[in-house]
Amino acid sequence: MALEIAYQVDGVETLLALVNEGFGHTIATSDVARSGRYSETLRATPIVEPRMDTTISLATSTRQMPTALHHLTLEIVRSVFGEVFGKA
């Protein structure tokens, strides 16, 4: 399955608003996902493999349970970062 990037958003608040409304997912530092007005309505799933110096998280809305797309996105990110940074 290929990852489909429908929109490229250049603005953290706009991006988090779209994720909060359930329009997709984003990858950001945990500080971005857990701060601001969406801190109570976004879920940050740490991406811990492969090991990186900076922890990034997959932010999704807390209004819905993690979907197959959520899990697939984590697998793709882990695979891509594993190729770039090497396995832990």
Backbone as JSON, one array per atom type, in Angstrom:
{
  "sequence": "MALEIAYQVDGVETLLALVNEGFGHTIATSDVARSGRYSETLRATPIVEPRMDTTISLATSTRQMPTALHHLTLEIVRSVFGEVFGKA",
  "N": [[0.85, -1.17, 0.0], [0.59, 2.18, -0.86], [1.59, 5.32, 0.48], [-0.57, 8.01, 0.55], [-0.32, 11.33, -0.02], [-2.32, 13.87, 0.48], [-2.54, 16.62, 1.0], [-0.29, 19.3, 1.52], [0.58, 21.01, 4.23], [1.44, 24.16, 5.45], [1.81, 25.2, 8.23], [1.62, 25.03, 11.6], [-0.57, 25.29, 13.43], [-2.79, 25.14, 11.68], [-2.38, 22.6, 10.6], [-2.57, 20.97, 12.92], [-5.22, 21.53, 13.56], [-6.57, 20.34, 11.4], [-5.88, 17.63, 11.81], [-7.02, 17.3, 14.33], [-9.71, 17.45, 13.66], [-10.01, 15.09, 12.4], [-9.13, 14.7, 9.79], [-6.79, 13.52, 8.99], [-3.4, 12.52, 9.66], [-0.38, 13.47, 11.36], [3.15, 13.91, 11.58], [5.17, 14.88, 14.13], [7.18, 16.67, 16.55], [6.95, 15.63, 19.97], [6.44, 17.75, 21.68], [5.11, 19.62, 20.07], [2.78, 18.19, 19.42], [1.61, 17.88, 21.91], [1.14, 20.33, 23.04], [-0.41, 23.59, 23.27], [-3.71, 24.54, 22.09], [-4.81, 22.11, 21.32], [-3.98, 20.12, 22.97], [-5.49, 18.51, 24.65], [-7.08, 17.08, 22.95], [-5.67, 15.66, 21.08], [-3.84, 12.71, 20.34], [-0.66, 11.52, 21.01], [1.53, 9.34, 19.65], [4.45, 7.93, 20.43], [7.24, 7.43, 18.3], [9.42, 5.08, 18.53], [11.13, 3.3, 17.42], [13.01, 3.19, 14.56], [15.69, 4.08, 16.83], [16.14, 7.47, 17.58], [17.75, 10.67, 18.0], [16.03, 12.77, 18.48], [12.74, 12.62, 19.55], [9.94, 11.76, 17.7], [6.42, 12.0, 17.06], [3.33, 10.44, 16.14], [0.56, 12.2, 15.52], [-2.83, 12.02, 16.28], [-6.41, 12.34, 16.27], [-8.14, 12.3, 19.38], [-10.72, 11.62, 19.32], [-11.3, 9.41, 17.89], [-10.62, 5.9, 17.65], [-7.37, 4.4, 17.18], [-6.78, 3.67, 13.8], [-6.56, 1.29, 11.06], [-5.09, 2.65, 9.17], [-3.64, 4.4, 10.79], [-1.95, 2.56, 12.14], [-0.61, 1.49, 9.91], [0.65, 3.78, 8.94], [2.47, 4.24, 11.02], [4.08, 1.94, 10.68], [5.15, 2.46, 8.11], [6.57, 4.83, 8.58], [8.42, 3.94, 10.51], [9.8, 2.11, 8.94], [10.88, 3.74, 6.86], [12.43, 5.61, 8.35], [14.06, 3.79, 9.57], [15.58, 2.86, 7.41], [16.9, 5.21, 6.74], [18.22, 6.07, 9.12], [19.17, 3.75, 10.2], [18.81, 0.66, 11.97], [17.97, 0.39, 15.48]],
  "CA": [[0.0, 0.0, 0.0], [1.37, 3.41, -0.96], [1.13, 6.44, 1.29], [-1.13, 9.08, -0.29], [-0.24, 12.64, 0.6], [-3.36, 14.65, -0.19], [-2.28, 18.04, 1.18], [0.92, 19.69, 2.23], [0.15, 22.17, 5.0], [2.57, 24.92, 5.97], [1.36, 25.95, 9.4], [1.39, 24.06, 12.67], [-1.94, 25.39, 13.94], [-3.69, 24.62, 10.65], [-2.14, 21.17, 10.54], [-3.15, 20.35, 14.1], [-6.68, 21.66, 13.45], [-7.03, 19.31, 10.47], [-5.75, 16.35, 12.5], [-8.02, 17.32, 15.4], [-11.02, 17.21, 13.06], [-10.04, 13.74, 11.84], [-8.83, 14.7, 8.36], [-5.53, 12.86, 8.69], [-2.4, 12.33, 10.71], [0.84, 14.22, 11.11], [4.31, 13.51, 12.36], [5.74, 16.09, 14.73], [7.8, 16.42, 17.85], [5.92, 15.46, 21.0], [6.1, 19.08, 22.21], [4.11, 20.22, 19.18], [1.54, 17.44, 19.52], [1.05, 17.92, 23.26], [1.01, 21.7, 23.55], [-1.39, 24.42, 22.59], [-5.13, 24.32, 22.35], [-5.23, 20.76, 20.97], [-3.28, 19.17, 23.85], [-6.45, 17.58, 25.25], [-7.85, 16.36, 21.93], [-4.79, 14.9, 20.2], [-3.09, 11.6, 20.92], [0.69, 11.46, 20.46], [2.11, 8.01, 19.74], [5.89, 8.06, 20.18], [7.89, 6.52, 17.35], [10.64, 4.77, 19.27], [12.0, 2.42, 16.62], [14.38, 3.12, 15.05], [16.07, 5.06, 17.83], [16.62, 8.75, 17.06], [18.08, 11.62, 19.06], [14.81, 13.53, 18.72], [11.55, 11.77, 19.49], [8.81, 12.29, 16.93], [5.18, 11.32, 17.4], [2.24, 10.47, 15.18], [-0.56, 12.85, 16.19], [-4.15, 11.68, 15.77], [-7.49, 12.85, 17.1], [-8.59, 11.39, 20.45], [-12.13, 11.34, 19.08], [-11.43, 8.11, 17.22], [-9.62, 4.89, 18.0], [-6.37, 4.24, 16.11], [-7.31, 2.89, 12.68], [-5.57, 0.53, 10.29], [-4.22, 3.66, 8.55], [-2.74, 4.84, 11.87], [-0.93, 1.53, 12.33], [0.18, 1.41, 8.68], [1.51, 4.96, 8.9], [3.59, 3.97, 11.94], [4.96, 0.97, 10.03], [5.86, 3.13, 7.01], [7.54, 5.77, 9.18], [9.5, 3.15, 11.1], [10.57, 1.54, 7.84], [11.64, 4.8, 6.19], [13.46, 6.12, 9.26], [15.02, 2.7, 9.77], [16.49, 2.86, 6.27], [17.7, 6.44, 6.77], [19.05, 6.16, 10.32], [19.64, 2.43, 10.63], [18.08, 0.06, 13.09], [18.52, 0.65, 16.82]],
  "C": [[0.89, 1.24, 0.0], [0.75, 4.48, -0.08], [0.65, 7.55, 0.36], [-1.08, 10.39, 0.48], [-1.2, 13.55, -0.16], [-3.1, 16.15, -0.12], [-0.95, 18.22, 1.87], [0.59, 21.01, 2.9], [1.37, 22.84, 5.61], [2.09, 25.82, 7.11], [0.95, 24.98, 10.48], [-0.05, 24.11, 13.17], [-2.96, 24.83, 12.95], [-3.59, 23.1, 10.57], [-2.79, 20.46, 11.72], [-4.68, 20.45, 14.09], [-7.24, 20.59, 12.52], [-6.96, 17.92, 11.11], [-6.82, 16.23, 13.58], [-9.42, 17.0, 14.87], [-11.11, 15.84, 12.37], [-9.72, 13.65, 10.36], [-7.51, 14.04, 8.01], [-4.67, 12.74, 9.91], [-1.23, 13.25, 10.39], [1.95, 13.64, 11.98], [4.98, 14.79, 12.83], [6.47, 15.71, 16.01], [6.68, 16.33, 18.89], [5.52, 16.8, 21.62], [5.02, 19.75, 21.37], [2.77, 19.52, 19.36], [0.85, 17.61, 20.88], [0.89, 19.33, 23.82], [-0.08, 22.43, 22.8], [-2.82, 24.0, 22.86], [-5.62, 22.92, 22.02], [-4.62, 19.7, 21.89], [-4.23, 18.15, 24.48], [-7.16, 16.71, 24.22], [-7.0, 15.62, 20.92], [-4.07, 13.82, 20.98], [-1.73, 11.58, 20.24], [1.25, 10.06, 20.71], [3.59, 8.12, 19.43], [6.38, 7.01, 19.17], [9.27, 6.25, 17.93], [11.59, 3.84, 18.53], [11.93, 2.87, 15.18], [14.67, 4.25, 16.02], [16.63, 6.31, 17.15], [16.95, 9.66, 18.23], [16.88, 12.47, 19.43], [13.63, 12.59, 18.59], [10.48, 12.47, 18.67], [7.6, 11.44, 17.27], [4.2, 11.44, 16.25], [1.04, 11.03, 15.92], [-1.86, 12.48, 15.5], [-5.2, 12.23, 16.73], [-7.86, 11.82, 18.17], [-10.05, 11.02, 20.28], [-12.35, 9.99, 18.41], [-10.32, 7.18, 17.66], [-8.61, 4.81, 16.86], [-6.9, 3.27, 15.05], [-6.19, 2.07, 12.04], [-4.59, 1.5, 9.62], [-3.21, 4.18, 9.57], [-1.6, 3.84, 12.03], [-0.03, 1.39, 11.1], [1.13, 2.6, 8.56], [2.71, 4.79, 9.82], [4.58, 2.99, 11.32], [5.8, 1.62, 8.93], [6.94, 4.05, 7.57], [8.71, 5.0, 9.77], [10.39, 2.56, 10.02], [11.46, 2.59, 7.18], [12.75, 5.32, 7.09], [14.49, 5.05, 9.56], [16.04, 2.63, 8.65], [17.42, 4.06, 6.32], [18.69, 6.44, 7.93], [19.62, 4.84, 10.8], [18.85, 1.95, 11.82], [18.77, 0.35, 14.41], [19.37, -0.5, 17.28]]
}
